[in-house]
Amino acid sequence: MLDHIFLTVTDTTRSVAFYTAALAPLGIVNRLDYDGRQGPPGHPDLKGFGAGGRVFFWLRQGVAAAQAAHVGFVADSSAMVDAAHAAAMAAGASEIHPPGPQLHYDPRYYAAQVRDPDGYSLEFVYKSWQHGHE
């Protein structure tokens, strides 16, 4: 199980605004700013997002490498996938694929995929057999 991930973005202010809007429908609403000076030499400043008392998704300023990462976010229902997709699109995402069953994986795999402002591939996914039941 992963504990956290850092994603390097070109404009943290823009990305914080985007992810604040896009992740809210998933209940990922906790925000934490970490001053890199608190860590070892060279530690970056971080902008964190989380839920349930955990901060697990972090942004850092730098050169984005959109092909280097694909991030899948858990949704608790297909309606939550739809809402996250709509919020991301309203916040400036570009669409890779709209919400719907991903039959090439499993008929119960419901997801939507977008690109964030730096071009990273994001997926909002509900798997009824793993994430609960609708």
LUMPA-434864 format. One record per atom (N, C-alpha, C): residue number from 0; residue in three letters; atom name; x, y, z. Coordinates in pm, whole numbers. Each point is the difference from the previous one (the first is absolute). Layout:
% LUMPA-434864
<r k="NUM" r="ALA" a="CA" east="X" north="Y" up="Z"/>
...
This chain:
% LUMPA-434864
<r k="0" r="MET" a="N" east="84" north="-118" up="0"/>
<r k="0" r="MET" a="CA" east="-84" north="118" up="0"/>
<r k="0" r="MET" a="C" east="88" north="123" up="0"/>
<r k="1" r="LEU" a="N" east="-34" north="96" up="-82"/>
<r k="1" r="LEU" a="CA" east="76" north="125" up="-5"/>
<r k="1" r="LEU" a="C" east="-37" north="91" up="117"/>
<r k="2" r="ASP" a="N" east="97" north="74" up="47"/>
<r k="2" r="ASP" a="CA" east="-24" north="98" up="105"/>
<r k="2" r="ASP" a="C" east="-16" north="140" up="-58"/>
<r k="3" r="HIS" a="N" east="82" north="33" up="-101"/>
<r k="3" r="HIS" a="CA" east="-9" north="133" up="-59"/>
<r k="3" r="HIS" a="C" east="70" north="2" up="-136"/>
<r k="4" r="ILE" a="N" east="-28" north="105" up="-75"/>
<r k="4" r="ILE" a="CA" east="63" north="22" up="-129"/>
<r k="4" r="ILE" a="C" east="27" north="149" up="-16"/>
<r k="5" r="PHE" a="N" east="113" north="34" up="-63"/>
<r k="5" r="PHE" a="CA" east="31" north="138" up="-37"/>
<r k="5" r="PHE" a="C" east="-20" north="12" up="-150"/>
<r k="6" r="LEU" a="N" east="-65" north="107" up="-43"/>
<r k="6" r="LEU" a="CA" east="-16" north="29" up="-141"/>
<r k="6" r="LEU" a="C" east="63" north="136" up="-25"/>
<r k="7" r="THR" a="N" east="94" north="8" up="-94"/>
<r k="7" r="THR" a="CA" east="68" north="126" up="-30"/>
<r k="7" r="THR" a="C" east="-82" north="78" up="-101"/>
<r k="8" r="VAL" a="N" east="-33" north="124" up="32"/>
<r k="8" r="VAL" a="CA" east="-83" north="86" up="-83"/>
<r k="8" r="VAL" a="C" east="72" north="130" up="-33"/>
<r k="9" r="THR" a="N" east="-39" north="62" up="-109"/>
<r k="9" r="THR" a="CA" east="70" north="123" up="-42"/>
<r k="9" r="THR" a="C" east="-49" north="124" up="72"/>
<r k="10" r="ASP" a="N" east="-121" north="-3" up="52"/>
<r k="10" r="ASP" a="CA" east="-57" north="118" up="66"/>
<r k="10" r="ASP" a="C" east="-83" north="-50" up="118"/>
<r k="11" r="THR" a="N" east="58" north="6" up="120"/>
<r k="11" r="THR" a="CA" east="-70" north="-57" up="116"/>
<r k="11" r="THR" a="C" east="-130" north="74" up="30"/>
<r k="12" r="THR" a="N" east="-4" north="130" up="-19"/>
<r k="12" r="THR" a="CA" east="-123" north="74" up="28"/>
<r k="12" r="THR" a="C" east="-112" north="-48" up="-90"/>
<r k="13" r="ARG" a="N" east="27" north="-12" up="-128"/>
<r k="13" r="ARG" a="CA" east="-100" north="-50" up="-95"/>
<r k="13" r="ARG" a="C" east="-40" north="-143" up="35"/>
<r k="14" r="SER" a="N" east="97" north="-84" up="31"/>
<r k="14" r="SER" a="CA" east="-28" north="-140" up="29"/>
<r k="14" r="SER" a="C" east="-76" north="-17" up="131"/>
<r k="15" r="VAL" a="N" east="31" north="79" up="101"/>
<r k="15" r="VAL" a="CA" east="-75" north="-7" up="126"/>
<r k="15" r="VAL" a="C" east="-146" north="35" up="-26"/>
<r k="16" r="ALA" a="N" east="-26" north="103" up="-79"/>
<r k="16" r="ALA" a="CA" east="-138" north="38" up="-32"/>
<r k="16" r="ALA" a="C" east="-70" north="-114" up="-77"/>
<r k="17" r="PHE" a="N" east="70" north="-58" up="-98"/>
<r k="17" r="PHE" a="CA" east="-58" north="-109" up="-78"/>
<r k="17" r="PHE" a="C" east="-33" north="-120" up="88"/>
<r k="18" r="TYR" a="N" east="96" north="-47" up="78"/>
<r k="18" r="TYR" a="CA" east="-21" north="-120" up="81"/>
<r k="18" r="TYR" a="C" east="-98" north="24" up="114"/>
<r k="19" r="THR" a="N" east="-5" north="120" up="54"/>
<r k="19" r="THR" a="CA" east="-99" north="31" up="103"/>
<r k="19" r="THR" a="C" east="-140" north="-22" up="-55"/>
<r k="20" r="ALA" a="N" east="-25" north="46" up="-122"/>
<r k="20" r="ALA" a="CA" east="-131" north="-17" up="-63"/>
<r k="20" r="ALA" a="C" east="-24" north="-143" up="-44"/>
<r k="21" r="ALA" a="N" east="99" north="-60" up="-66"/>
<r k="21" r="ALA" a="CA" east="-19" north="-133" up="-60"/>
<r k="21" r="ALA" a="C" east="-13" north="-111" up="104"/>
<r k="22" r="LEU" a="N" east="69" north="12" up="112"/>
<r k="22" r="LEU" a="CA" east="0" north="-108" up="99"/>
<r k="22" r="LEU" a="C" east="-109" north="14" up="106"/>
<r k="23" r="ALA" a="N" east="-61" north="116" up="11"/>
<r k="23" r="ALA" a="CA" east="-104" north="21" up="102"/>
<r k="23" r="ALA" a="C" east="-115" north="-101" up="-12"/>
<r k="24" r="PRO" a="N" east="-50" north="-32" up="-120"/>
<r k="24" r="PRO" a="CA" east="-109" north="-99" up="-7"/>
<r k="24" r="PRO" a="C" east="38" north="-138" up="51"/>
<r k="25" r="LEU" a="N" east="129" north="-28" up="8"/>
<r k="25" r="LEU" a="CA" east="47" north="-129" up="52"/>
<r k="25" r="LEU" a="C" east="22" north="4" up="151"/>
<r k="26" r="GLY" a="N" east="-26" north="115" up="61"/>
<r k="26" r="GLY" a="CA" east="22" north="15" up="143"/>
<r k="26" r="GLY" a="C" east="145" north="27" up="36"/>
<r k="27" r="ILE" a="N" east="81" north="29" up="-101"/>
<r k="27" r="ILE" a="CA" east="142" north="33" up="24"/>
<r k="27" r="ILE" a="C" east="6" north="152" up="18"/>
<r k="28" r="VAL" a="N" east="-17" north="42" up="123"/>
<r k="28" r="VAL" a="CA" east="-18" north="142" up="29"/>
<r k="28" r="VAL" a="C" east="100" north="56" up="100"/>
<r k="29" r="ASN" a="N" east="76" north="-86" up="66"/>
<r k="29" r="ASN" a="CA" east="99" north="50" up="95"/>
<r k="29" r="ASN" a="C" east="117" north="58" up="-77"/>
<r k="30" r="ARG" a="N" east="48" north="117" up="42"/>
<r k="30" r="ARG" a="CA" east="112" north="64" up="-66"/>
<r k="30" r="ARG" a="C" east="108" north="30" up="103"/>
<r k="31" r="LEU" a="N" east="125" north="-20" up="-38"/>
<r k="31" r="LEU" a="CA" east="112" north="29" up="87"/>
<r k="31" r="LEU" a="C" east="115" north="53" up="-85"/>
<r k="32" r="ASP" a="N" east="57" north="111" up="41"/>
<r k="32" r="ASP" a="CA" east="120" north="53" up="-64"/>
<r k="32" r="ASP" a="C" east="119" north="-35" up="86"/>
<r k="33" r="TYR" a="N" east="102" north="-58" up="-63"/>
<r k="33" r="TYR" a="CA" east="122" north="-37" up="71"/>
<r k="33" r="TYR" a="C" east="114" north="85" up="-51"/>
<r k="34" r="ASP" a="N" east="65" north="71" up="91"/>
<r k="34" r="ASP" a="CA" east="115" north="82" up="-32"/>
<r k="34" r="ASP" a="C" east="123" north="-89" up="-4"/>
<r k="35" r="GLY" a="N" east="62" north="-11" up="-116"/>
<r k="35" r="GLY" a="CA" east="115" north="-88" up="-19"/>
<r k="35" r="GLY" a="C" east="116" north="27" up="95"/>
<r k="36" r="ARG" a="N" east="8" north="122" up="51"/>
<r k="36" r="ARG" a="CA" east="108" north="33" up="95"/>
<r k="36" r="ARG" a="C" east="-11" north="-80" up="129"/>
<r k="37" r="GLN" a="N" east="-117" north="-60" up="26"/>
<r k="37" r="GLN" a="CA" east="-19" north="-82" up="119"/>
<r k="37" r="GLN" a="C" east="64" north="-138" up="-16"/>
<r k="38" r="GLY" a="N" east="32" north="-37" up="-122"/>
<r k="38" r="GLY" a="CA" east="56" north="-132" up="-27"/>
<r k="38" r="GLY" a="C" east="150" north="6" up="-21"/>
<r k="39" r="PRO" a="N" east="57" north="-108" up="-51"/>
<r k="39" r="PRO" a="CA" east="144" north="-3" up="-27"/>
<r k="39" r="PRO" a="C" east="35" north="96" up="-114"/>
<r k="40" r="PRO" a="N" east="128" north="33" up="-16"/>
<r k="40" r="PRO" a="CA" east="41" north="92" up="-105"/>
<r k="40" r="PRO" a="C" east="-52" north="-45" up="-137"/>
<r k="41" r="GLY" a="N" east="-56" north="97" up="-75"/>
<r k="41" r="GLY" a="CA" east="-49" north="-28" up="-133"/>
<r k="41" r="GLY" a="C" east="-143" north="-51" up="-6"/>
<r k="42" r="HIS" a="N" east="-65" north="-18" up="117"/>
<r k="42" r="HIS" a="CA" east="-138" north="-49" up="0"/>
<r k="42" r="HIS" a="C" east="-90" north="107" up="-63"/>
<r k="43" r="PRO" a="N" east="-90" north="-41" up="-91"/>
<r k="43" r="PRO" a="CA" east="-86" north="100" up="-65"/>
<r k="43" r="PRO" a="C" east="-115" north="45" up="89"/>
<r k="44" r="ASP" a="N" east="-51" north="120" up="-30"/>
<r k="44" r="ASP" a="CA" east="-128" north="43" up="57"/>
<r k="44" r="ASP" a="C" east="-106" north="-91" up="-62"/>
<r k="45" r="LEU" a="N" east="-102" north="-34" up="78"/>
<r k="45" r="LEU" a="CA" east="-104" north="-92" up="-47"/>
<r k="45" r="LEU" a="C" east="-139" north="56" up="30"/>
<r k="46" r="LYS" a="N" east="-92" north="-31" up="-87"/>
<r k="46" r="LYS" a="CA" east="-141" north="33" up="19"/>
<r k="46" r="LYS" a="C" east="-74" north="-133" up="5"/>
<r k="47" r="GLY" a="N" east="-59" north="-32" up="116"/>
<r k="47" r="GLY" a="CA" east="-58" north="-131" up="20"/>
<r k="47" r="GLY" a="C" east="-151" north="-4" up="-1"/>
<r k="48" r="PHE" a="N" east="-53" north="-115" up="-40"/>
<r k="48" r="PHE" a="CA" east="-143" north="-26" up="-2"/>
<r k="48" r="PHE" a="C" east="-26" north="-136" up="65"/>
<r k="49" r="GLY" a="N" east="-112" north="-12" up="68"/>
<r k="49" r="GLY" a="CA" east="-30" north="-127" up="63"/>
<r k="49" r="GLY" a="C" east="-143" north="-8" up="49"/>
<r k="50" r="ALA" a="N" east="-26" north="-108" up="71"/>
<r k="50" r="ALA" a="CA" east="-132" north="-27" up="56"/>
<r k="50" r="ALA" a="C" east="16" north="-95" up="118"/>
<r k="51" r="GLY" a="N" east="-98" north="-2" up="86"/>
<r k="51" r="GLY" a="CA" east="0" north="-95" up="111"/>
<r k="51" r="GLY" a="C" east="120" north="15" up="92"/>
<r k="52" r="GLY" a="N" east="46" north="122" up="19"/>
<r k="52" r="GLY" a="CA" east="113" north="23" up="89"/>
<r k="52" r="GLY" a="C" east="137" north="-26" up="-61"/>
<r k="53" r="ARG" a="N" east="5" north="-35" up="-129"/>
<r k="53" r="ARG" a="CA" east="127" north="-27" up="-68"/>
<r k="53" r="ARG" a="C" east="21" north="100" up="-114"/>
<r k="54" r="VAL" a="N" east="124" north="35" up="-22"/>
<r k="54" r="VAL" a="CA" east="38" north="79" up="-117"/>
<r k="54" r="VAL" a="C" east="88" north="-91" up="-84"/>
<r k="55" r="PHE" a="N" east="-44" north="-29" up="-121"/>
<r k="55" r="PHE" a="CA" east="67" north="-103" up="-81"/>
<r k="55" r="PHE" a="C" east="34" north="42" up="-142"/>
<r k="56" r="PHE" a="N" east="-51" north="112" up="-44"/>
<r k="56" r="PHE" a="CA" east="26" north="47" up="-136"/>
<r k="56" r="PHE" a="C" east="64" north="138" up="10"/>
<r k="57" r="TRP" a="N" east="125" north="9" up="-46"/>
<r k="57" r="TRP" a="CA" east="79" north="122" up="17"/>
<r k="57" r="TRP" a="C" east="42" north="57" up="-134"/>
<r k="58" r="LEU" a="N" east="0" north="133" up="-9"/>
<r k="58" r="LEU" a="CA" east="49" north="71" up="-118"/>
<r k="58" r="LEU" a="C" east="127" north="73" up="37"/>
<r k="59" r="ARG" a="N" east="95" north="0" up="-94"/>
<r k="59" r="ARG" a="CA" east="122" north="78" up="19"/>
<r k="59" r="ARG" a="C" east="29" north="73" up="-130"/>
<r k="60" r="GLN" a="N" east="61" north="116" up="13"/>
<r k="60" r="GLN" a="CA" east="35" north="84" up="-114"/>
<r k="60" r="GLN" a="C" east="120" north="-58" up="-74"/>
<r k="61" r="GLY" a="N" east="-5" north="5" up="-132"/>
<r k="61" r="GLY" a="CA" east="114" north="-46" up="-79"/>
<r k="61" r="GLY" a="C" east="-38" north="-19" up="-146"/>
<r k="62" r="VAL" a="N" east="75" north="-83" up="-67"/>
<r k="62" r="VAL" a="CA" east="-25" north="-30" up="-140"/>
<r k="62" r="VAL" a="C" east="-93" north="-121" up="-7"/>
<r k="63" r="ALA" a="N" east="-119" north="21" up="-52"/>
<r k="63" r="ALA" a="CA" east="-98" north="-109" up="-10"/>
<r k="63" r="ALA" a="C" east="45" north="-101" up="-105"/>
<r k="64" r="ALA" a="N" east="-31" north="-124" up="25"/>
<r k="64" r="ALA" a="CA" east="29" north="-109" up="-95"/>
<r k="64" r="ALA" a="C" east="-128" north="-82" up="-14"/>
<r k="65" r="ALA" a="N" east="-92" north="51" up="-81"/>
<r k="65" r="ALA" a="CA" east="-135" north="-55" up="-7"/>
<r k="65" r="ALA" a="C" east="-4" north="-150" up="-32"/>
<r k="66" r="GLN" a="N" east="94" north="-48" up="-78"/>
<r k="66" r="GLN" a="CA" east="1" north="-143" up="-34"/>
<r k="66" r="GLN" a="C" east="54" north="-87" up="114"/>
<r k="67" r="ALA" a="N" east="53" north="63" up="103"/>
<r k="67" r="ALA" a="CA" east="64" north="-75" up="108"/>
<r k="67" r="ALA" a="C" east="-98" north="-55" up="103"/>
<r k="68" r="ALA" a="N" east="-124" north="47" up="-1"/>
<r k="68" r="ALA" a="CA" east="-92" north="-44" up="104"/>
<r k="68" r="ALA" a="C" east="-143" north="-6" up="-50"/>
<r k="69" r="HIS" a="N" east="-72" north="-97" up="50"/>
<r k="69" r="HIS" a="CA" east="-145" north="-11" up="-14"/>
<r k="69" r="HIS" a="C" east="-49" north="-22" up="142"/>
<r k="70" r="VAL" a="N" east="-97" north="81" up="44"/>
<r k="70" r="VAL" a="CA" east="-48" north="-11" up="137"/>
<r k="70" r="VAL" a="C" east="-148" north="-37" up="-2"/>
<r k="71" r="GLY" a="N" east="-33" north="-110" up="67"/>
<r k="71" r="GLY" a="CA" east="-138" north="-43" up="12"/>
<r k="71" r="GLY" a="C" east="-52" north="30" up="139"/>
<r k="72" r="PHE" a="N" east="-111" north="72" up="8"/>
<r k="72" r="PHE" a="CA" east="-62" north="35" up="127"/>
<r k="72" r="PHE" a="C" east="-125" north="-85" up="22"/>
<r k="73" r="VAL" a="N" east="-14" north="-57" up="119"/>
<r k="73" r="VAL" a="CA" east="-113" north="-85" up="35"/>
<r k="73" r="VAL" a="C" east="-125" north="84" up="18"/>
<r k="74" r="ALA" a="N" east="-108" north="-47" up="-59"/>
<r k="74" r="ALA" a="CA" east="-133" north="56" up="22"/>
<r k="74" r="ALA" a="C" east="-84" north="-106" up="70"/>
<r k="75" r="ASP" a="N" east="-97" north="42" up="79"/>
<r k="75" r="ASP" a="CA" east="-85" north="-94" up="73"/>
<r k="75" r="ASP" a="C" east="-126" north="-40" up="-77"/>
<r k="76" r="SER" a="N" east="-19" north="59" up="-119"/>
<r k="76" r="SER" a="CA" east="-116" north="-32" up="-81"/>
<r k="76" r="SER" a="C" east="21" north="52" up="-141"/>
<r k="77" r="SER" a="N" east="-82" north="-46" up="-93"/>
<r k="77" r="SER" a="CA" east="8" north="53" up="-136"/>
<r k="77" r="SER" a="C" east="-44" north="146" up="-1"/>
<r k="78" r="ALA" a="N" east="-94" north="37" up="86"/>
<r k="78" r="ALA" a="CA" east="-41" north="141" up="9"/>
<r k="78" r="ALA" a="C" east="116" north="88" up="44"/>
<r k="79" r="MET" a="N" east="84" north="-52" up="87"/>
<r k="79" r="MET" a="CA" east="117" north="76" up="45"/>
<r k="79" r="MET" a="C" east="100" north="16" up="-115"/>
<r k="80" r="VAL" a="N" east="16" north="-103" up="-83"/>
<r k="80" r="VAL" a="CA" east="85" north="11" up="-119"/>
<r k="80" r="VAL" a="C" east="-54" north="112" up="-90"/>
<r k="81" r="ASP" a="N" east="-130" north="-2" up="-24"/>
<r k="81" r="ASP" a="CA" east="-63" north="102" up="-84"/>
<r k="81" r="ASP" a="C" east="25" north="140" up="55"/>
<r k="82" r="ALA" a="N" east="-16" north="16" up="131"/>
<r k="82" r="ALA" a="CA" east="17" north="131" up="63"/>
<r k="82" r="ALA" a="C" east="146" north="47" up="-8"/>
<r k="83" r="ALA" a="N" east="95" north="-89" up="24"/>
<r k="83" r="ALA" a="CA" east="141" north="37" up="-7"/>
<r k="83" r="ALA" a="C" east="38" north="37" up="-144"/>
<r k="84" r="HIS" a="N" east="-50" north="-75" up="-96"/>
<r k="84" r="HIS" a="CA" east="26" north="30" up="-141"/>
<r k="84" r="HIS" a="C" east="-54" north="139" up="-34"/>
<r k="85" r="ALA" a="N" east="-124" north="27" up="40"/>
<r k="85" r="ALA" a="CA" east="-61" north="131" up="-28"/>
<r k="85" r="ALA" a="C" east="78" north="113" up="67"/>
<r k="86" r="ALA" a="N" east="42" north="-21" up="124"/>
<r k="86" r="ALA" a="CA" east="76" north="103" up="71"/>
<r k="86" r="ALA" a="C" east="135" north="24" up="-65"/>
<r k="87" r="ALA" a="N" east="67" north="-107" up="-41"/>
<r k="87" r="ALA" a="CA" east="130" north="15" up="-67"/>
<r k="87" r="ALA" a="C" east="-15" north="74" up="-131"/>
<r k="88" r="MET" a="N" east="-101" north="-35" up="-77"/>
<r k="88" r="MET" a="CA" east="-22" north="67" up="-128"/>
<r k="88" r="MET" a="C" east="-30" north="148" up="21"/>
<r k="89" r="ALA" a="N" east="-82" north="31" up="99"/>
<r k="89" r="ALA" a="CA" east="-32" north="140" up="31"/>
<r k="89" r="ALA" a="C" east="123" north="77" up="46"/>
<r k="90" r="ALA" a="N" east="96" north="-72" up="61"/>
<r k="90" r="ALA" a="CA" east="122" north="63" up="51"/>
<r k="90" r="ALA" a="C" east="109" north="10" up="-106"/>
<r k="91" r="GLY" a="N" east="-27" north="-47" up="-123"/>
<r k="91" r="GLY" a="CA" east="97" north="17" up="-108"/>
<r k="91" r="GLY" a="C" east="66" north="-125" up="-52"/>
<r k="92" r="ALA" a="N" east="-47" north="-117" up="42"/>
<r k="92" r="ALA" a="CA" east="57" north="-125" up="-52"/>
<r k="92" r="ALA" a="C" east="-38" north="-18" up="-146"/>
<r k="93" r="SER" a="N" east="77" north="-82" up="-69"/>
<r k="93" r="SER" a="CA" east="-40" north="-45" up="-133"/>
<r k="93" r="SER" a="C" east="-37" north="-148" up="12"/>
<r k="94" r="GLU" a="N" east="-99" north="-40" up="-76"/>
<r k="94" r="GLU" a="CA" east="-54" north="-135" up="14"/>
<r k="94" r="GLU" a="C" east="80" north="-102" up="-79"/>
<r k="95" r="ILE" a="N" east="28" north="-112" up="64"/>
<r k="95" r="ILE" a="CA" east="56" north="-117" up="-67"/>
<r k="95" r="ILE" a="C" east="-114" north="-96" up="-33"/>
<r k="96" r="HIS" a="N" east="-81" north="-34" up="101"/>
<r k="96" r="HIS" a="CA" east="-122" north="-76" up="-27"/>
<r k="96" r="HIS" a="C" east="-105" north="36" up="104"/>
<r k="97" r="PRO" a="N" east="-126" north="8" up="-44"/>
<r k="97" r="PRO" a="CA" east="-108" north="38" up="91"/>
<r k="97" r="PRO" a="C" east="-33" north="-114" up="96"/>
<r k="98" r="PRO" a="N" east="-79" north="29" up="103"/>
<r k="98" r="PRO" a="CA" east="-38" north="-104" up="95"/>
<r k="98" r="PRO" a="C" east="-76" north="-114" up="-69"/>
<r k="99" r="GLY" a="N" east="30" north="-120" up="45"/>
<r k="99" r="GLY" a="CA" east="-70" north="-116" up="-51"/>
<r k="99" r="GLY" a="C" east="72" north="-127" up="36"/>
<r k="100" r="PRO" a="N" east="-64" north="-115" up="-27"/>
<r k="100" r="PRO" a="CA" east="64" north="-128" up="25"/>
<r k="100" r="PRO" a="C" east="124" north="-17" up="-88"/>
<r k="101" r="GLN" a="N" east="102" north="-56" up="57"/>
<r k="101" r="GLN" a="CA" east="124" north="-27" up="-73"/>
<r k="101" r="GLN" a="C" east="3" north="-149" up="-28"/>
<r k="102" r="LEU" a="N" east="-74" north="-39" up="-102"/>
<r k="102" r="LEU" a="CA" east="-23" north="-142" up="-29"/>
<r k="102" r="LEU" a="C" east="128" north="-76" up="-31"/>
<r k="103" r="HIS" a="N" east="102" north="71" up="-49"/>
<r k="103" r="HIS" a="CA" east="127" north="-67" up="-29"/>
<r k="103" r="HIS" a="C" east="69" north="-49" up="127"/>
<r k="104" r="TYR" a="N" east="-38" north="55" up="116"/>
<r k="104" r="TYR" a="CA" east="53" north="-48" up="127"/>
<r k="104" r="TYR" a="C" east="-98" north="-96" up="67"/>
<r k="105" r="ASP" a="N" east="-124" north="47" up="19"/>
<r k="105" r="ASP" a="CA" east="-102" north="-78" up="68"/>
<r k="105" r="ASP" a="C" east="-131" north="78" up="-14"/>
<r k="106" r="PRO" a="N" east="-113" north="-67" up="-17"/>
<r k="106" r="PRO" a="CA" east="-126" north="73" up="-15"/>
<r k="106" r="PRO" a="C" east="-39" north="81" up="125"/>
<r k="107" r="ARG" a="N" east="59" north="-32" up="113"/>
<r k="107" r="ARG" a="CA" east="-29" north="74" up="124"/>
<r k="107" r="ARG" a="C" east="97" north="113" up="25"/>
<r k="108" r="TYR" a="N" east="97" north="19" up="-89"/>
<r k="108" r="TYR" a="CA" east="102" north="105" up="13"/>
<r k="108" r="TYR" a="C" east="-56" north="125" up="-65"/>
<r k="109" r="TYR" a="N" east="-36" north="99" up="83"/>
<r k="109" r="TYR" a="CA" east="-62" north="124" up="-46"/>
<r k="109" r="TYR" a="C" east="100" north="113" up="23"/>
<r k="110" r="ALA" a="N" east="31" north="75" up="-104"/>
<r k="110" r="ALA" a="CA" east="103" north="102" up="14"/>
<r k="110" r="ALA" a="C" east="-17" north="112" up="-101"/>
<r k="111" r="ALA" a="N" east="72" north="108" up="25"/>
<r k="111" r="ALA" a="CA" east="16" north="111" up="-93"/>
<r k="111" r="ALA" a="C" east="146" north="41" up="7"/>
<r k="112" r="GLN" a="N" east="51" north="52" up="-110"/>
<r k="112" r="GLN" a="CA" east="140" north="38" up="-4"/>
<r k="112" r="GLN" a="C" east="15" north="138" up="-63"/>
<r k="113" r="VAL" a="N" east="83" north="84" up="63"/>
<r k="113" r="VAL" a="CA" east="25" north="136" up="-48"/>
<r k="113" r="VAL" a="C" east="151" north="29" up="8"/>
<r k="114" r="ARG" a="N" east="38" north="112" up="-60"/>
<r k="114" r="ARG" a="CA" east="136" north="52" up="16"/>
<r k="114" r="ARG" a="C" east="-7" north="128" up="82"/>
<r k="115" r="ASP" a="N" east="90" north="11" up="96"/>
<r k="115" r="ASP" a="CA" east="6" north="121" up="82"/>
<r k="115" r="ASP" a="C" east="69" north="111" up="-81"/>
<r k="116" r="PRO" a="N" east="16" north="121" up="56"/>
<r k="116" r="PRO" a="CA" east="60" north="109" up="-75"/>
<r k="116" r="PRO" a="C" east="143" north="-26" up="-49"/>
<r k="117" r="ASP" a="N" east="72" north="-92" up="62"/>
<r k="117" r="ASP" a="CA" east="135" north="-35" up="-44"/>
<r k="117" r="ASP" a="C" east="0" north="-120" up="-95"/>
<r k="118" r="GLY" a="N" east="-115" north="-57" up="-26"/>
<r k="118" r="GLY" a="CA" east="-10" north="-113" up="-92"/>
<r k="118" r="GLY" a="C" east="6" north="-137" up="66"/>
<r k="119" r="TYR" a="N" east="6" north="-5" up="134"/>
<r k="119" r="TYR" a="CA" east="-2" north="-129" up="69"/>
<r k="119" r="TYR" a="C" east="-134" north="-68" up="-19"/>
<r k="120" r="SER" a="N" east="3" north="-130" up="-18"/>
<r k="120" r="SER" a="CA" east="-120" north="-81" up="-13"/>
<r k="120" r="SER" a="C" east="-54" north="-33" up="138"/>
<r k="121" r="LEU" a="N" east="-125" north="39" up="23"/>
<r k="121" r="LEU" a="CA" east="-67" north="-27" up="127"/>
<r k="121" r="LEU" a="C" east="-122" north="-87" up="-28"/>
<r k="122" r="GLU" a="N" east="-23" north="-95" up="87"/>
<r k="122" r="GLU" a="CA" east="-116" north="-86" up="-14"/>
<r k="122" r="GLU" a="C" east="-79" north="2" up="130"/>
<r k="123" r="PHE" a="N" east="-131" north="14" up="-12"/>
<r k="123" r="PHE" a="CA" east="-91" north="-11" up="113"/>
<r k="123" r="PHE" a="C" east="-68" north="-135" up="-21"/>
<r k="124" r="VAL" a="N" east="15" north="-91" up="96"/>
<r k="124" r="VAL" a="CA" east="-42" north="-138" up="-25"/>
<r k="124" r="VAL" a="C" east="-80" north="-59" up="116"/>
<r k="125" r="TYR" a="N" east="-105" north="-71" up="-38"/>
<r k="125" r="TYR" a="CA" east="-82" north="-74" up="95"/>
<r k="125" r="TYR" a="C" east="0" north="-147" up="-43"/>
<r k="126" r="LYS" a="N" east="49" north="-85" up="88"/>
<r k="126" r="LYS" a="CA" east="-1" north="-145" up="-22"/>
<r k="126" r="LYS" a="C" east="-85" north="-60" up="112"/>
<r k="127" r="SER" a="N" east="-121" north="-40" up="-34"/>
<r k="127" r="SER" a="CA" east="-95" north="-43" up="103"/>
<r k="127" r="SER" a="C" east="53" north="-115" up="84"/>
<r k="128" r="TRP" a="N" east="78" north="-86" up="-59"/>
<r k="128" r="TRP" a="CA" east="53" north="-116" up="74"/>
<r k="128" r="TRP" a="C" east="117" north="38" up="90"/>
<r k="129" r="GLN" a="N" east="56" north="119" up="-16"/>
<r k="129" r="GLN" a="CA" east="111" north="44" up="84"/>
<r k="129" r="GLN" a="C" east="-36" north="120" up="87"/>
<r k="130" r="HIS" a="N" east="-82" north="89" up="-50"/>
<r k="130" r="HIS" a="CA" east="-26" north="127" up="66"/>
<r k="130" r="HIS" a="C" east="-134" north="9" up="70"/>
<r k="131" r="GLY" a="N" east="-71" north="-107" up="10"/>
<r k="131" r="GLY" a="CA" east="-132" north="3" up="62"/>
<r k="131" r="GLY" a="C" east="-106" north="-37" up="-101"/>
<r k="132" r="HIS" a="N" east="-122" north="19" up="34"/>
<r k="132" r="HIS" a="CA" east="-110" north="-41" up="-87"/>
<r k="132" r="HIS" a="C" east="-100" north="115" up="-17"/>
<r k="133" r="GLU" a="N" east="-48" north="17" up="-123"/>
<r k="133" r="GLU" a="CA" east="-102" north="103" up="-26"/>
<r k="133" r="GLU" a="C" east="-137" north="-56" up="25"/>
